[in-house]
Amino acid sequence: MPKRLYWRAALILILPVVLIQLLVSFVFIQRHFEGVTEQLTRGLTQELAYFETLIRTGDIEGAQAFADALDISLSVNPDGAFQPTRRFYDLTGIVVIRELSRVTSLRGVDLPDDRIVILRMAIPGYEELELTFARRRVSASNPHQLIVNMVFFGGIFTIIAFFYLRNQLRPITRLAAAAEAFGRGQNVAYSPSGAIEVRAAGDAFLNMRSRIEHHIEQRTLILSGVSHDLRTPLTRLKLGLSMLADRDREPLEQDVEDMRILLDEFLVYAKTLGEDRSRNEPVNAITFLDGLVQDYARMGQVVQLHIDADETVVMMRENMVKRALENLLNNAFRYGDQVRLSLHSDAAFVTFRVEDNGPGIPPDQREDALKPFARLDPARNQNKGSSVGLGLPIANDVARAHGGHLILSEAQDGGLRVDMRIAK
């Protein structure tokens, strides 16, 4: 079966029509043309038998008068060799030759075209007789007319049905395009149309989209509100700690600093969830990645850049992708000292790849690493502090907002390789 609904529906439409035409054509040719040809040829065979009888009894004048009455051209001892022929597509000619073979003195039948039939008869007392008569005497005229009309009008009505079918499937195509765009984080204008069932599916999609957007908005507001509200008591704690002795103040200030980092990552995560879901814009990937590498170079961190893509212009939301790549690069520098950033592309996706030479993540924990607030530090290096566990989830949300996903695997140097795939 074809993969697309349009061609499946077209197959359902065309296949019965073609089968019916073939069946009707076969039955009509078998029952009508063959039957009519048999009847006409058998009638002529009886006339030729009577003609042969007149010749055998010596009634030449009667035979000639009989031939003239039947509009048969008669030639005695014709010159030239006789070569029976039949065109390969002349199906009724098979029946004509078969029925005329009942004539006892028949030597051969020549069917050169659709207009005449030539017979050679060998009768005792005469070397040969050649009889020429119209083809319509033995077969139906225009045997292809019904088939031509059936194919012609069947083709016209099939084309009309194609246009009607396309108009009926257009609302489904629009619904699929709106759903795919929403999966990439874009809201396109859509209004249900078409048949009742398609309209019902469209209304269900609009309701689902509205509920998901409301849920995302509520979650964003909750995270943003909690993070902002906690900043005030956190500031009071810092002021209170500044009055303590150095020995007691330093460990407590470190805890407060960890809390501040935690709140900052909460705010970044909430901002990513509430990012403007505007349309993707064309971005030059080389310029974009060069700027990112230079930003890290100014901080004294070296990022190896590699471009392996035929297309350097990528449709994406630049701020979101930059934030996601910064999270991935920060994680890479956190657990390794050699970081590689590369760009790859295939027919469906553009892939931003970040690799490090750190301890990596075990395969059985990679799925958990993509969950918000998941911390896998016991399996990783802890000599550079702890993390709240939002770097990979933010990058994963950004990839999903672009119709892609995040893939964790092992790098060539044994560290972690993160592929952020974006749909083209």
Stockholm file with secondary structure:
# STOCKHOLM 1.0

chainA/1-424         MPKRLYWRAALILILPVVLIQLLVSFVFIQRHFEGVTEQLTRGLTQELAYFETLIRTGDIEGAQAFADALDISLSVNPDGAFQPTRRFYDLTGIVVIRELSRVTSLRGVDLPDDRIVILRMAIPGYEELELTFARRRVSASNPHQLIVNMVFFGGIFTIIAFFYLRNQLRPITRLAAAAEAFGRGQNVAYSPSGAIEVRAAGDAFLNMRSRIEHHIEQRTLILSGVSHDLRTPLTRLKLGLSMLADRDREPLEQDVEDMRILLDEFLVYAKTLGEDRSRNEPVNAITFLDGLVQDYARMGQVVQLHIDADETVVMMRENMVKRALENLLNNAFRYGDQVRLSLHSDAAFVTFRVEDNGPGIPPDQREDALKPFARLDPARNQNKGSSVGLGLPIANDVARAHGGHLILSEAQDGGLRVDMRIAK
#=GR chainA/1-424 SS CCSSHHHHHHHHHHHHHHHHHHHHHHHHIIIIIHHHHHHHHHHHHHHHHHHHHHHHTTCHHHHHHHHHHTTCEEEESCSSCCCCCBCTTCHHHHHHHHHHTTSTTEEEEEBCSSSEEEEEECCTTSSCEEEEEEGGGTSCSCTTHHHHHHHHHHHHHHHHHHHHHHHHHHHHHHHHHHHHHHHTTCCCCCCCCSSHHHHHHHHHHHHHHHHHHHHHHHHHHHHHHHHHHHHHHHHHHHHHHTTSCHHHHHHHHHHHHHHHHHHHHHHHHHHHHTCCCCCCEEEEHHHHHHHHHHHHHHTTCCEEEEEECSCCEEEECHHHHHHHHHHHHHHHHHHCSCEEEEEEECSSEEEEEEEECSCCCCGGGHHHHTSTTCCCGGGSCCTTCCCCSCHHHHHHHHHHHTTCEEEEEECTTSSEEEEEEEEC
#=GC SS_cons         CCSSHHHHHHHHHHHHHHHHHHHHHHHHIIIIIHHHHHHHHHHHHHHHHHHHHHHHTTCHHHHHHHHHHTTCEEEESCSSCCCCCBCTTCHHHHHHHHHHTTSTTEEEEEBCSSSEEEEEECCTTSSCEEEEEEGGGTSCSCTTHHHHHHHHHHHHHHHHHHHHHHHHHHHHHHHHHHHHHHHTTCCCCCCCCSSHHHHHHHHHHHHHHHHHHHHHHHHHHHHHHHHHHHHHHHHHHHHHHTTSCHHHHHHHHHHHHHHHHHHHHHHHHHHHHTCCCCCCEEEEHHHHHHHHHHHHHHTTCCEEEEEECSCCEEEECHHHHHHHHHHHHHHHHHHCSCEEEEEEECSSEEEEEEEECSCCCCGGGHHHHTSTTCCCGGGSCCTTCCCCSCHHHHHHHHHHHTTCEEEEEECTTSSEEEEEEEEC
//
